[in-house]
Amino acid sequence: LVTSANWGGVFGCFMTGGLNLQIEHHLFPAISFMHYPAISKIVEDEAKKRGLVYASYPRLSTIMPRYIKFMRDVGRAEDVPVAEGGVTAEMIQQRKDDGVLSIL
């Protein structure tokens, strides 16, 4: 529950085949997505009983501003040092030259 959120409501379910119900998708990956809408009501109720946050954004208009802000903040984050898994512009160019990043 800490790192997942549901979004999009009925429209999101239609467009993604139920994958917008991320909480249920992560809790019950082997269950058909057709059951996620019904399960989501149970999971939300249980989360409330236990004092857990059940993040749900029923309309895309409620989650898109948060998503855009998150992506902006991530884009402004400081670079990760190479010793900690980061990459340099030279490393990216070498990967392009080697054909590993041919799409970019």
N, C-alpha and C positions, 0 to 999 in steps of 0.2 A: 504493500500500500504506500510505502514511503516514496518510491520512485516511479509510480505509475499514475496515470490519470485517464479517465474516460472523457471522450469529447464527441460532439457532433450529433448526439441524439439519434432519432430515426433516420435522418438524412445521412449522418455519418455511417450508420449501420448499412444502409443501402449502398453507399459509395465504396465501402471497404470490406463488405462481407463480414462485418462483425469485429474486425481488427481494431476498430476505434474503441472497443470496450477492453482496453489494455489491462485493467485490473483483473478482470475475469480471465482474460487470455493468459496472463502470467500465473494466476492461481490454478487454473484448470486447463492446461494446454492440450490435454488428450480429449477433452469434451468438444463436441461439435459447436461451432460458433452460433448455430441456430438456437442454442439454449442460453447463450450469454445474456440476452435481455432479461429473461426470467431470473437467472442466477444473480444478475447485478442488483436486483431489488433485495434479495436475501443477503448478499454480501454487504451492501450499504447499511442495512438494518443491523447486522451483526457488528459492523465497524462502529456504528453509533453507540451500541450497547457497551462496547469496550473502550469508548472514548478515543477511537482512532479516526484520523482524517481520511475521508473518502473523497478524493478529488474528482469532481465531475463537472464538466462544462457542457451543458446541453445544447448550446448553439455555437457554431464556429466563430461567431462574432465575440464570444466571451473568451475564447482561448487564443485567437489569432494575435491580439495585441500582446499577450503574455509571451507567445512564441516568438514574435518579432523582437521583443525586448530581450529575450533570452539569447537569440541568435546575434543580436547587436552586441550584447555584453560579452559573449564568447569570442566574437570577432575582435573585440578590443582587449582581450586578455593578453598578458605578456607571453612572449614565446617561451616554450619549454626548453631548457638547456639540453644540448645533444646528449650529455651524460645521463639525463633522465628520460630519454626517449624522444626528444625533439629532433627536428631536422633543420638543415640550413638550405638556403636557396641553391647552393651548389649541389647538395645531395638530391634535391628535387630535380634539378637539371640533369644530373647523371642518370637518375631513374627514367626520365623522359628519353634520354639518349639511348638507354638500354631497352627501351620499348615497354618498360613496366608501367609507365603512366602515359601510354600513347593516347588515351582519350583526352587528357588534359593538354 
